[in-house]
Amino acid sequence: MTRHDPALLSAALSGAERAINQAILLAPTSHSALEALDGTLIGVEITSLELTLYLALAPGPEVRLLSHCEEKTATFVRGSLEDFAALMASEDPAATLINSGIELQGSSVSLIRLQQVISQMDIDWEAPLVERLGDVTGHQLAKALRSLFRWGEGARKSLKRQLSEYLLEEGRLTPPKLELEHFFDGVQSLSMRVEKVQVKVEKLLAKAAARRAR
Amino acid sequence: MNDDAIDTSNSDDSTDFGFSRVDRAAKAGLVREVFDSVASRYDLMNDLMSGGIHRLWKRFTIELSAARAGQTILDIAGGTGDLAAKFSRLVGPDGRVILADINAAMLEVGRDRLIDKGATGNIDVVQADAQWLPFEDGTIDCITIAFGLRNVTDKAMALRSMLRVLRPGGRLLVLEFSKPTSPLLAKIYDQYSFQVLPAMGKWITQDADSYRYLAESIRQHPDQETLLGLMEEAGFANVSYHNMTGGIVAVHRGFKA
């Protein structure tokens, strides 16, 4: 339970739930994957907002967001809002889950599966636009929006690539990934060798102490 | 909250009806007249009066019910059936929802709405008084009473009746107007209740008196701690409450041991 007014929380969850279920309706290709997750219950504690909520997948498929749940959750995750945003946007959710500050209790399978379904969701924005605005206007608007989204996605990828190139090549502010991995391997190997030497030194000291005692 | 207003015993022949005192036997009839008058536009008025927030209060109440497939849920004073329709989905075809109300006009509206929503297979509609629930002992998993307890003549008797029909481990949820926690909010709420609310009632249902009664009955209803005490006295265990919208509304939860 959270310290927030239940009515305010219900308002937020009700709005989010409606938006998610509307998006699911417009993405029929994701239905079978979501139906396979039917009965999944995931508890989420967002520490930065002092908020605990539960995400339940019901037949339909339909998502229910709850502020109170007494059923046992198979998966419970705890982290900051930034951690969860990074997980949702991640191309490799398993790696993000391990490397982020998110604490996980229970199984990660359903959480990773759900993240994959959401990230692969192909929402057909044209259907509601055509329904409301008619075939011609709806189609033209959907086409314009698709172009805009494509341009936005292209711009995002291009910016990411250029920023990465600048940091690596121009600014030399960060090392390349391979170099970094090689460095970490070296650090790990050195750490292991130091540990071995430490054990040997401790053994020699123990032997010396035993000789002195005789 | 005025303790004199909390009429739950049988020691007196009069009881509160808004700010008035009326004969105990007459209250149910007077309340019925109020709801006969507003039944057809009850949901519309609720939306207008609360700005739609009553749906959020009810949503949280449903979450607290922890209703599951196969359970039997009794919604007392269920009126127009909005809670019953949601419970119907949660308990599924193996469960059962009983929509009960003392007022036939409200039940008629509720039944029509449920038929329109296609929620009929697992819902029974029963005209019943909360003080004498016509159900066998220990047969109900969860009871909800949303914005109904304040209209009951003998609240303690109604609570005991609810405890009787609950299964051991079953729960009662009372969603009701309560006492705002902030004095400033209380003042604004008073102005709204006694000035705006009856005017809206007059405009929409041509019935300012019924909505004046609603505002008065809210003020006469026990506050959070008093209702908690009443539930404990009736025999409920682990009683707790959640304030909502600054305490304008509270939902109390108690269990049958």
Interface residues (C-beta under 8 A of the other chain):
Chain A: D5 P6 A7 L9 S10 A11 S14 L66 S67 H68 C69 E70 E71
Chain B: I53 R55 L56 W57 R59 F60 E63 L64 A66 R68 H242 N243 M244 T245 G246 V249 V251
